[in-house]
């Protein structure tokens, strides 16, 4: 082991490694074909490179060393996913794991079909408030109605949607109680 701890090596290594982020991201995109997974792969690569910078041999090609780390992480992740899939198939074949009784795609189609049956004004307020994240006041300004009228229309539209889906008054078609916390409020486009 060297006389320098990883915490002392990391600050010196970070600027040199940081110069290659763009190239690492391009390479990660070519491997994963998914921007989110590519970003995760670059982050994992940077972390591993900083933690193990003591293994880098000065005078050799830093970019090639980083690309090798990134490629190895990618292939390790793929092999792990394949093993996990094989284990899950084996468990489901033996009956140790039960597949869910519902089909999410069919449930979504059912919700969309019920939504399409609503009148245009009801669909509009549900889209503005539910999907785009507008407040009642912003929705009222957008469609030129009073906020009270918007609240009434939203309440009526939600009730009609629940009725068409066969849900009780307190039930929701959303699968998880934290669903709304996961939603990201997008930038608004003019209606």
C-alpha positions as CSV (number, residue, x, y, z in Angstrom):
1,X,0.0,0.0,0.0
2,X,1.2,3.5,-0.7
3,X,1.8,6.1,1.9
4,X,-1.1,8.2,0.5
5,X,-4.6,7.4,1.6
6,X,-7.4,7.3,-1.0
7,X,-8.8,10.6,0.3
8,X,-5.4,12.3,-0.5
9,X,-5.2,10.7,-3.9
10,X,-8.8,11.6,-5.0
11,X,-8.5,15.4,-5.0
12,X,-5.5,15.2,-7.4
13,X,-7.1,12.6,-9.6
14,X,-10.5,14.3,-9.9
15,X,-9.5,17.1,-12.3
16,X,-7.7,14.7,-14.6
17,X,-10.6,12.2,-14.6
18,X,-13.1,15.0,-15.0
19,X,-11.6,16.0,-18.3
20,X,-13.0,12.7,-19.8
21,X,-16.6,12.9,-18.7
22,X,-18.0,13.8,-22.1
23,X,-16.2,11.0,-23.8
24,X,-17.2,8.6,-21.0
25,X,-20.9,9.6,-21.4
26,X,-20.7,9.0,-25.2
27,X,-19.2,5.6,-24.7
28,X,-21.8,4.8,-22.0
29,X,-24.6,5.8,-24.4
30,X,-23.2,3.5,-27.0
31,X,-23.1,0.7,-24.5
32,X,-26.5,1.2,-22.8
33,X,-28.6,3.1,-25.5
34,X,-30.4,4.7,-22.5
35,X,-29.5,8.1,-21.2
36,X,-30.4,7.4,-17.6
37,X,-28.5,4.2,-17.5
38,X,-25.6,5.9,-19.3
39,X,-25.5,8.6,-16.6
40,X,-25.5,6.0,-13.9
41,X,-22.7,4.1,-15.6
42,X,-20.5,7.3,-15.9
43,X,-21.1,8.0,-12.2
44,X,-20.1,4.5,-11.2
45,X,-17.0,4.7,-13.4
46,X,-16.0,8.0,-11.9
47,X,-16.5,6.7,-8.4
48,X,-14.5,3.6,-9.0
49,X,-11.7,5.5,-10.8
50,X,-11.4,8.0,-7.9
51,X,-11.5,5.3,-5.3
52,X,-8.9,3.1,-7.1
53,X,-6.7,5.9,-8.7
54,X,-3.7,4.4,-6.9
55,X,-3.9,1.5,-9.3
56,X,-3.5,3.8,-12.3
57,X,0.0,3.7,-13.7
58,X,1.4,7.2,-14.4
59,X,2.5,7.5,-18.0
60,X,-0.2,5.3,-19.4
61,X,-3.4,6.4,-21.2
62,X,-5.9,7.7,-18.6
63,X,-8.8,7.7,-21.1
64,X,-8.2,4.1,-22.0
65,X,-8.0,3.1,-18.3
66,X,-11.4,4.9,-17.7
67,X,-13.0,3.3,-20.7
68,X,-11.8,-0.1,-19.5
69,X,-13.4,0.5,-16.1
70,X,-16.6,1.7,-17.7
71,X,-16.8,-1.3,-20.1
72,X,-16.1,-3.7,-17.2
73,X,-18.8,-2.2,-15.0
74,X,-21.3,-2.4,-17.9
75,X,-20.6,-6.0,-18.6
76,X,-20.7,-6.9,-14.9
77,X,-24.1,-5.2,-14.6
78,X,-25.4,-7.1,-17.7
79,X,-24.2,-10.4,-16.5
80,X,-25.7,-9.7,-13.1
81,X,-29.0,-8.8,-14.7
82,X,-29.0,-12.0,-16.8
83,X,-28.3,-14.1,-13.7
84,X,-31.1,-12.4,-11.8
85,X,-33.5,-13.0,-14.7
86,X,-32.6,-16.6,-14.9
87,X,-33.1,-17.1,-11.2
88,X,-36.5,-15.3,-11.3
89,X,-37.6,-17.5,-14.2
90,X,-36.5,-20.6,-12.3
91,X,-38.3,-19.5,-9.2
92,X,-41.5,-18.6,-11.1
93,X,-41.4,-22.0,-12.9
94,X,-41.2,-23.8,-9.6
95,X,-44.0,-21.8,-8.1
96,X,-41.7,-20.2,-5.5
97,X,-42.6,-16.7,-6.8
98,X,-46.1,-15.8,-7.9
99,X,-46.5,-13.3,-10.7
100,X,-48.9,-10.4,-10.0
101,X,-52.5,-11.1,-10.7
102,X,-53.1,-7.8,-12.5
103,X,-51.7,-6.7,-15.8
104,X,-50.5,-3.1,-15.7
105,X,-50.9,-2.5,-19.4
106,X,-54.5,-3.6,-19.3
107,X,-55.2,-1.5,-16.3
108,X,-53.6,1.6,-18.0
109,X,-55.7,0.9,-21.1
110,X,-58.8,0.7,-19.0
111,X,-58.0,4.1,-17.3
112,X,-57.3,5.7,-20.7
113,X,-60.5,4.3,-22.2
114,X,-62.5,5.8,-19.3
115,X,-60.6,9.1,-19.6
116,X,-61.5,9.2,-23.4
117,X,-65.2,8.8,-22.5
118,X,-65.2,12.1,-20.5
119,X,-66.3,15.3,-22.1
120,X,-63.7,17.6,-23.6
121,X,-63.9,20.2,-20.7
122,X,-63.5,17.5,-18.1
123,X,-60.5,15.9,-19.9
124,X,-58.9,19.4,-20.2
125,X,-59.1,20.2,-16.5
126,X,-57.8,16.7,-15.5
127,X,-54.9,17.1,-18.0
128,X,-54.0,20.5,-16.8
129,X,-54.2,19.7,-13.0
130,X,-53.4,16.0,-13.0
131,X,-50.9,15.5,-15.7
132,X,-49.3,18.9,-16.2
133,X,-49.4,19.9,-12.5
134,X,-51.1,23.2,-12.9
135,X,-52.7,24.7,-9.8
136,X,-56.4,25.4,-9.8
137,X,-55.7,29.1,-10.1
138,X,-53.3,28.5,-13.1
139,X,-55.9,26.3,-14.7
140,X,-58.6,28.9,-14.2
141,X,-56.4,31.5,-15.9
142,X,-55.6,29.2,-18.7
143,X,-59.1,28.3,-19.6
144,X,-60.6,31.6,-18.5
145,X,-62.9,30.3,-15.7
146,X,-63.1,31.1,-12.0
147,X,-61.0,28.9,-9.7
148,X,-64.2,27.7,-8.0
149,X,-65.7,26.6,-11.3
150,X,-62.4,24.8,-12.0
151,X,-62.5,23.0,-8.6
152,X,-66.1,21.9,-9.3
153,X,-65.3,20.7,-12.8
154,X,-62.3,18.7,-11.5
155,X,-64.3,17.2,-8.7
156,X,-67.0,16.2,-11.2
157,X,-64.5,14.8,-13.7
158,X,-62.7,12.7,-11.0
159,X,-66.1,11.4,-9.9
160,X,-67.1,10.4,-13.4
161,X,-63.7,8.7,-14.0
162,X,-64.1,6.7,-10.7
163,X,-67.6,5.7,-11.7
164,X,-66.5,4.5,-15.1
165,X,-63.7,2.5,-13.5
166,X,-66.0,1.1,-10.9
167,X,-64.0,2.6,-8.0
168,X,-65.5,3.6,-4.7
169,X,-65.4,7.3,-3.7
170,X,-62.1,7.0,-1.8
171,X,-60.3,4.7,-4.2
172,X,-57.8,5.9,-6.8
173,X,-56.7,4.3,-10.0
174,X,-53.1,5.1,-9.1
175,X,-51.2,2.0,-8.1
176,X,-49.0,3.4,-5.3
177,X,-49.8,6.1,-2.7
178,X,-46.5,7.9,-3.3
179,X,-47.2,8.1,-7.1
180,X,-47.8,11.9,-7.0
181,X,-44.5,12.4,-5.1
182,X,-42.7,10.7,-7.9
183,X,-44.1,13.0,-10.6
184,X,-42.0,15.8,-11.9
185,X,-43.7,19.0,-12.7
186,X,-42.8,19.7,-16.3
187,X,-42.3,23.1,-17.9
188,X,-45.6,24.5,-19.1
189,X,-46.4,24.8,-22.7
190,X,-49.1,27.2,-23.9
191,X,-52.5,25.5,-24.4
